[in-house]
Amino acid sequence: MTITYCVGDGLYINITNRCSNDCSFCIRKLGDSVGSADSLWLGREPSREEILSAIQKNNLTEYSEIVFCGYGEPTERLDDLLWLCTQLKESHCPPIRVNTNGHASLIAGYDTAPLFAGLVDIMSISLNAAGADEYDQLCKPVFGETTYHGLLDFIKRVKKHVPVVALSIVGGTTDTEACRKVAGELGLSLRVR
Ligand code: SF4
C-alpha cells in the first residue's frame, strides 16, 4: 500500500481512492502510479495514524512541501486530513499543499473553508472548465449540475483562509483563455498542467 511517494522535491500523500468526480482526463485512467510510487490504488484506506506514521518515516527536512494528492480526492476524508495537518504543523513540517477538486463543502454539506485556516499553506484547486455545462460534461460530478456553482463558492470562501490558492486546468481539454478569465474574476492565477 503506497501512502507516501515523491514527485520532484515534494512528499506526496495518498489517503483515499474516493472522488466525487469522474473526469474524462483523470490520470488514474492512464496508469497505476505517479512519481516514485508503485501503485496508488489502495486495497483499503489507511487509518489516520497509519498515514501519520508513514509520513514520519521520511526525513521531512529533505522536502520542499508536503502535498495531499494521491489517487483520489483528499477532502473525501476531511476530518482525517485536518487531523493530519494539525499533527504535522505541531512538528514544524514543510509547507502543506492540498490538491483538490474543490468539493470539500459539497461533500461535507456545510462551509468547510474556515477549517483550513492555519493548517494548509497552499491549495491547488482544479477549475477544469469555464462553465457549469462544460464542467458537468468533463467531470461528471456526483452532485450534478449545481457542482460548478459550489466549486466557485468554495474558491471564493477558502481564499480568505488559505494564504496561497491557485486554480488549474488540464491543457487541451478546455478553453484556456475562458478559464483564465474565470480565474481572473476570482482574483487568482491559472496553471495549465
Ligand atoms: S477530480 Fe481528480 S481524482 Fe477525481 S476524477 Fe477528476 S482528475 Fe481524477
Residues whose N, C-alpha, C, O or C-beta is under 5 A from the ligand:
A	BS01	SF4	C19 N21 D22 C23 C26 I27 G72 E73 N101
